C-alpha cells in the first residue's frame, strides 16, 4: 500500500495546522498572563504610593499602626485574586490544549482505523490473526488514552477544589487578623 502525494500533503498541512493551533493557544495564554502581571504591578505601585502617603500623614504611632493594619487586608485580597487569576488562565489553557490533543488523537484513531480496514481488505489469506492483533493493540491504546484523560481530569478537579479551599482559608485568616 502506498501513500499518494495528496495524502502526504494533507498530512503535512494537518500537522502544520495543529502546531499553529498549539502556538496560538500558548501565545494567547502568555499574553493574558503578561497583561495580568502589568495590571497587578500598576495596582501595587499605586497602592504602595497611596499607603505611603497615608502613613506619612499619620499624627502618631497609634494612627500609623492602624493605617498599616488597614492596608494589610486589601493586599492579601489582591494576592489571592492574582493567584486565582493565574490559576484560571492556566486551567483554561490546559483545557484548550487538552481539546486540541483529543481532536488530534481522534483524527489519528480514524486514520489508523481506515488503514487497518484497507490493510485487512488487501491482506493475503490467513493474515486474519495479524490484523486482529493490530486491531486489539489499537483498542488497548484507545482505552489507555481514555483512562489517562479521565485521570488527568480528576487531578485537575482536585487541584481546583484545593485552590478554592486555600483561597477561602486565606481570605478568612486575613479577615480574622484584621
N, C-alpha and C positions, 0 to 999 in steps of 0.2 A: 504494500500500500504506500503510495507516495503523496506528499503534500504539494499542492499546486501553488503557483505564485500568488494567486489571490488569497488563499488561506494564510500563507505566510505573511503577506502584507496586512491582512486583517488582524492577525495575532499580534504583529508589531504595533499596529495602531491601538489596539486594545491595551497593550502593556503601557504605551506612552500615555494614553488617556488615564489609566489607573494611577500612574506615577504623578501625573499632573493634578489629579484629584487629591491625592495624599499631600502633595506640596501645597496646594491651595488651602487645604484644611489646616495644615501646620502653620502656614503664614498668617491665616486669619486668627488663629489662636494666639500666636506671638504678638500680633497687632493689638488684640484685646488686652493681653497682659501688659504690654507697654503702655497703653492708654490708661489702664488702671493704676500702674505704677506712677505715671506722671501726675494723674489726678490726686493720688494719695500723697505724693511728695508736696504738691502745691498746698493741699489742705494742712499737711503737717507744718509747713513753713508758716502759713497764715495763722494756724493755731498757736504755734510757738511764739510768734510776734505778739499776738493778742494776749497770751498768757504772761509774757514778759512785761508787757505794758501794765497789765493788771497788778502783777506783783510789785512793780516799781511804784505803783500808786498806793500801795498799802501804807497805812498810817502807823501800824505797829506789827510786832511779831505775830500776835494772835490773828490779826487780819490776814497776814501773809500766809500763815499755815492754813487758814480757812480757804483762801483763794487757791492754794496749791491742792488742797483736798478736793475742791470743786472741779479742778482741771483733770483729775485722775479718771473719773468715771467716763467722760466723753472720749478720752484717749483709749481706754480699754474697749469701749464700744466700737471705736473706729478700727482698732486692731482686729477685733472679732469680725467686723463687717468685711475688712480687707481679706482676712483668711477665708471667709465664706465665699467671697467673690472669686478668689483664686481657685478654690476647690470647684466651684460651679463651672468656671471656664475649662478647667482641666477635665472634669467629668463630661461636659458637653463634647469636648474634642475627642475624648476617648470613645464616646458613643458614636460620633460621626466616623471615626477611623474604624471602629468595630463594624459598622454598617458597610463600609467600603470593603473590608476584608470578607465579610459574609457574602456580599454580592460577587466578589471575585471567586470565592470558593464555590458559590452556586454555579457560576459560569464554568469553572473548572470541572465540577461534577457533571454538568451537562455535556461538556466536551468529551470527558472520559467515557461517559455512558454511550455517546454517539460512536466513539472509536471502538468501544467493545462490541457494539452492535454490528458495525461494519466488519470488524475482525471475525466475529462469530459467523457471519454470513459467508465470508470468503475463506474461512479456515478449512483445512482439509479434514476429511472424515476421521473421526477418532480423537479430535482435539477438544472434544466437549469438556473433558476433565480440566484441561488447562484454562479454558475460557471461564469455567465455573469457579476455579481457584482465584483467578484475577477478579471476577465479579465479587467473590466473597471478601477479598482483600479490600476492594473499593468500599464495600458496605461497612467493613470494620473501621476503615479510615473515616467514613462519614459519621459513624457512631462516636468515634473518639473525638472528632471535631465538635459534635453536638454536646458531648459531655464537658469538654473544655469550655465551650461557650457558656453553658449553664453554670459551671463552677466560677467562671470569671464574673458572671452576673451576680452570683451570691456574694462574692468577695466585695464587689462594688456596692451592693446594697448594704452590706455590713459596715463598710467604710463610711457610707453616707449616714447611717444611723449613729455611728460613733462620733462623727464630726458634729452632728446635730446635738448629741448629748454633751460633748465638750463645750460647744458654743453656749449652750444653755447654762451649764455649770459655771462657766467663766463669767457670763453676764450676771448670774445670781451672786457669785462671790464678790464681784465688783460692786454690786448694789449694797451688799452687806457691809463691805469695807467703807462705803461712803457713810 
